[in-house]
């Protein structure tokens, strides 16, 4: 199975055709085309897919519409062997009857009273300005290395235990970072100290949609999808298996907070079919009030 596939046109091999998803099994090709629209998809799209199946010599076509299909589209697809799938949002009563929602919780280290001591060569000290150093340090990639080192130390304290809930602890790390320069001068060593506590944020799923054939009841459908107000985050349930797509690219980070991990809680034990985490590169730790000191040895 290949997402966003590009396959050669059988009638013109120099050109490729974009397909949302291709599925190949025993040399048989099935193409899957998906649409996210406001209104149900009509006969015109189904006719286009019939033509695409013929043009690409495909064995089968699956049409997925987030907004369903018109009655005419369903009839046309049935007559020509196009498999239809749509997404139906469950009512509160149906969600309660289903009873398989997962509780998603994000965990962060919240830092305070932070101080960084930077050691330079003795000949470098007179060339440095503390305000310039502080400003430059805030956006320097080395800061993420310091917070990561602090997080590793904090991780040994088991702050997730109930007895440590909300507990503020101190930390201190000393590092030598290769190639670390500020204002053109090499930083020999960094001492990073402060306090931190583990905080959590629950992310509730406001909607559950069921994926399956048009007209099927929720219990007859192939899978249920929990959608979360966190980027494109979703959890797909299929029997006792779940696939997790966690998108933290849109997460707003409070000052001096660092995302560390997440938990999924469910009343039953579930098997994980897949887990994908995206957006971590956008979660920079930021904030004002970092105390910076320079010295030499």
N, C-alpha and C positions, 0 to 999 in steps of 0.2 A: 504494500500500500504506500503510495507516494502523495504527499500534499503538494499543492501548487505545481503540478507536474507540467512538463512541456514535452510533447511527443511529436515525432515527425509526421507531417501530412502524407498519407499513403500515395496521394496523387502528385505531390511535389515535395520531395524529401529535403529540399533546401529550406523549406519553411517549417516552423514548429507551431503546434496548436497548444494553447494553455488550457489545462483542465484542473478544476479545483482539487479533485482527488481521483487517482487511478488505482484500481485494484486488479492485480494479475494473479491468476490461479490456474495452474495446469494449462498455460498458454492461452487462457481465455481472459479477455479484457473487459472490465466493467468500469464505466466512467461515472463519477458522481459530480453533479453540479448543484451549487447552493445559492440561494438568494435570500437576502434580508431586505424586505420591502414593507411598506405600510399596508398595502392592500393585497388580497389573495392573487396568486399567479393564475393567468388565464391560458386559453388554448394556444395562443401565439407562442408562448415559451415552450409548451409541450411539442408543438410542431417543429420548433427550432432544434429541440433535443432529438427528435426522430431523425431529422436531417443530419445532425452531428453523428449519431450512431452509425448511419449508413456511410457517411464520409470517412469516418475514422475506422471503419470495419470493426466496431466494438460489438461485443456479445451482449452487453446489457447496459442500461442506463438507470441511475437512481437520481431522482429530482427531489431536492430538499428545499422547502420553503418555510421560513420562520412565520409567515402570515397565512399559511394554508393555500388552498386552491379553489377555483371556481368549480361549480358543478360540471360545466362544459369541459374544463381541463381534466377532471377526474374521469369523465367518460372517454375522452380522447386517449388519455394515458392507458386506461384499461384495455381499450381496443387495440393498442399498438405495443403493449408489453413494457411500458415505462413504469418503473416502480416509484411510487410517491411516498414521501415522508414529510411530516410537518411537526411543528412544536405547539403543543396546547398547554396554556397556563392552567395550573391546578387551582381550584378554589380553596379557601381556608379549610373547609370541611374535608376536601379530598386530601389536602396535605396532612391533616390530623389523622385521617384514616390510614394514609400511607405510613406515617410515623417513622421515617428513616432519615430525617434531617440530621445534619452534622453540625456540631458547634465548632466554629473556627475562632481561635484566639491567637492574637499576635503578641509577642513578648519583646520588650525593649529594655535596655539599660539606660537609665536616666542619670546623667552625670551632674555634679555640682562641685564648687570649690576647687576648680581645676587650676593647676599650675604647671608650667613647662620651664625647665631650666636647660639652657643650651650652652654646651661647652665648645669654645672655639680655640684655635691656636692663639697664643699670646699676641702675635703680630697682627691678628685680625681685629682685635677688640676696638682699637681706636678708629677703625673704618666703619663701625656699625652704628646704626641709629635704632634705638629700641622701638620707636613708633613704626618705623619702616619694617623692622623685623616682625613685629606683631601683626601688621597688616598682611605681609607676605605669607606668614605662617598659616593664617586662617584658611586660605585656599590652596595650600600646598598639599600634594598627595601624601606627604609624610605624616600628616595629621591622621589620616585613616589608618596608617600603620601603627601609630601610637594607640588609637582607640581599639584596634584589633588586638594588640598586645594586652591592653587593659582588660578586654573582654575575656581573653584566654585565662588570665589570672582570676577574674571574677567567676568564671565557669567552674573553678575548683571548689567554690564555697557552697555549692548546692543551694542557691537562693530560690530555687523553685519549690523547695519544701514548705509546707504550711507553717512550720515554726519560724521560717525566715520571711514570711510574706510582708512586704513593705519595709523590710529592714535596710537601713542605710549603712554601708560598709566602706572602709577606706581601702585604697589600692596604691601601689607604687611600682613602676617599672622603669628599668634603665636599659637603653638600647644604643647600639651603634648601627646607624643606617648607612648602607653603602651608597655613595654618590649624593649624599644629602648636603645641599648648599643653600645658604640664604644670603641675599645681597652679594652674591658672587664669592662668598667665603665658606669654606668647608666646616660643617658641624661635626665635631669629633664624637660627641656623645650627647644623648638626650635623657633627661630624668623627667618622667611624667607622673604626677601624683594628683589625687583628688578623692572624691567620694562618689558612690553610685548606689542605686537601688533598682530592683527589677520591677517593672510595671507592665500591666497587660491591657489589651484592648480587644474586646469581643467584637466580631464582625458578624452581624446577623444576615441571614438570607431572606430578602423580602419577597422572593418569588421562586417557585418551582415549576418547571415546564416538563412535559412528557413528550418524548420523541417516539414517533411511530407512524403507522399508516393512518390517513385521514378516516375519521369515523370510529376508530378503535377507542375503547374506554381506557382510562389511565392504567388499569391493571393488565390490560392486554398489550400495552405498548412495550417497545424494546428497552427503553431506558428513561430514567428521570434525571433532570439536570437542575441543580441548585445554582442560582446566580447570586453573586455577592456584589455589594457596592464598593468594590475595590478593584479598579481597573477592569480587566476582562476575567476576573477570577470566577471559576466555576468548578463544581464537583459533579461528576457524572456517575450515577448509580446504575449498575447492571447486575441484577440478582444481588449477591453478597460481595461484589467487587466494585471498587470505586476508582475513578481516574481523577486526579487533582491537577488543576491548572491554577497556580497562585501568581497573580500579577500585582507586584508591589510598586510598579513604576509610577503610580499616581498617589502613593501614600504621602500624606503631609507629615513631615517630621517635626515634632516640637523641638525647641532649642536643646542642644546637647543631649539628644536621644539617639540611640543606636539600635536598629533592628537586629535581633539575635536569632530567634527561632519562632516556630508556630506549632500549635497543637490542634489536632482534630479529635473531637470526642464524640462517641456514639454509644448507645446502650448495648449494641452488639459488636462482636469482633468482626472486622471487615478485612478483606484481602485488597491489597493495593495493586491495581493493574498498571498504573503509571503515575508518576509525579513529576511535574515541571514547574520550575520557579523562575520567573523573569522579572527584570527591573531592578535587581540589586545594585547595579552600577549607578543608579540615580539616588540612592539613599546615602547621601553625604551627611556626616555629622556637622552641624553648624550652630553658631550662637555667639553671643557677645559676653565678655567678662572673663576671658581666659587670661590669667596672669602669666607674663613671660619675663624670664630673667636670663641674662647672659653672663657668662664668666669664662675664665681661661685657666689653663693649668700648664 
